[in-house]
Amino acid sequence: MADGHEVRIRYTPRTGKPSYWVENKLGIRRGHSSDVFKIKRVGTKIALMTATGKFVAQPITTTALGVTDKPEGALLFDLLDTSTRASVKSADQPAPPAATSP
């Protein structure tokens, strides 16, 4: 995943129907339709930009994430490979520094 790639976020419970992240006037909530979010790389993490150009931010209620105009207020996420639980690196992301022995 690289800067600018588009994603949809889906929640699939063990029982019941899946839901998607949707931006509305209350923030980011789960709904039956889906919005597209753009990945914005921030070092080794990512932020998600909404279709309206805002960034997904910290929760504002127990059922909604907030949004912010400023990238500094964005929630930062890791992308994980679910089979290995390791962070996914992109081609445009530098490799982490090598570990050194004492």
C-alpha positions as CSV (number, residue, x, y, z in Angstrom):
1,M,0.0,0.0,0.0
2,A,1.4,3.3,-1.0
3,D,0.5,7.0,-0.5
4,G,-2.6,7.8,-2.5
5,H,-4.0,4.2,-2.7
6,E,-7.8,4.0,-2.1
7,V,-9.4,1.7,0.4
8,R,-12.7,0.8,1.8
9,I,-13.0,-0.3,5.5
10,R,-15.3,-3.2,6.1
11,Y,-16.3,-4.7,9.5
12,T,-17.4,-8.3,9.3
13,P,-18.9,-9.7,12.6
14,R,-19.1,-13.4,13.3
15,T,-22.9,-13.2,12.9
16,G,-24.9,-10.6,11.1
17,K,-24.2,-8.5,8.0
18,P,-21.0,-6.7,7.3
19,S,-20.8,-2.9,7.6
20,Y,-18.5,-0.3,6.2
21,W,-17.0,3.0,7.3
22,V,-19.0,6.0,6.1
23,E,-18.4,9.7,6.7
24,N,-21.4,11.7,7.7
25,K,-22.2,14.9,9.7
26,L,-21.5,13.0,12.9
27,G,-18.1,11.7,11.9
28,I,-17.0,8.3,10.7
29,R,-19.6,5.6,11.5
30,R,-20.5,2.1,10.3
31,G,-23.1,1.9,7.6
32,H,-24.4,-0.3,4.8
33,S,-22.8,1.7,2.0
34,S,-19.1,2.4,1.8
35,D,-17.0,5.4,1.4
36,V,-13.5,5.5,-0.1
37,F,-10.5,6.6,2.0
38,K,-7.1,7.6,0.6
39,I,-4.0,6.3,2.3
40,K,-1.5,9.0,3.4
41,R,1.8,7.7,4.6
42,V,3.2,9.3,7.8
43,G,6.6,7.7,8.3
44,T,6.0,4.0,9.0
45,K,2.3,4.5,9.7
46,I,-0.7,5.7,7.7
47,A,-3.5,8.2,8.1
48,L,-6.8,7.9,6.2
49,M,-8.2,10.9,4.3
50,T,-12.0,11.0,3.6
51,A,-13.6,11.9,0.3
52,T,-14.2,15.5,1.7
53,G,-10.4,15.9,2.3
54,K,-10.6,15.5,6.1
55,F,-8.6,13.0,8.1
56,V,-10.0,10.3,10.3
57,A,-9.4,11.4,13.9
58,Q,-9.8,10.2,17.5
59,P,-13.3,8.9,18.6
60,I,-15.9,11.5,19.4
61,T,-18.4,9.0,20.8
62,T,-18.5,5.3,21.5
63,T,-20.0,4.8,18.0
64,A,-18.2,7.4,15.8
65,L,-14.7,8.4,15.0
66,G,-14.0,12.1,14.5
67,V,-12.6,14.0,11.5
68,T,-10.0,16.8,11.4
69,D,-8.9,19.2,8.7
70,K,-5.2,18.9,9.9
71,P,-3.0,15.9,9.3
72,E,-1.4,16.5,12.7
73,G,-4.7,15.5,14.4
74,A,-5.2,12.3,12.4
75,L,-5.3,8.9,13.9
76,L,-2.3,6.9,12.7
77,F,-2.7,3.2,11.8
78,D,-0.4,0.2,11.0
79,L,-1.2,-2.0,8.1
80,L,-0.8,-5.6,9.1
81,D,-0.4,-8.8,7.2
82,T,-3.0,-11.0,9.0
83,S,-1.1,-14.2,8.3
84,T,2.1,-13.0,10.0
85,R,0.9,-10.1,12.1
86,A,3.8,-8.1,10.8
87,S,3.6,-4.5,9.5
88,V,3.2,-4.2,5.8
89,K,5.9,-2.0,4.2
90,S,5.4,-0.2,0.9
91,A,8.0,0.2,-1.9
92,D,8.2,3.9,-1.1
93,Q,8.9,3.4,2.6
94,P,12.5,3.1,3.8
95,A,13.5,-0.1,5.5
96,P,13.8,0.1,9.3
97,P,17.3,0.6,10.7
98,A,19.3,-2.7,11.2
99,A,19.5,-3.9,14.8
100,T,23.0,-3.6,16.3
101,S,24.6,-5.9,18.9
102,P,26.1,-4.4,22.1
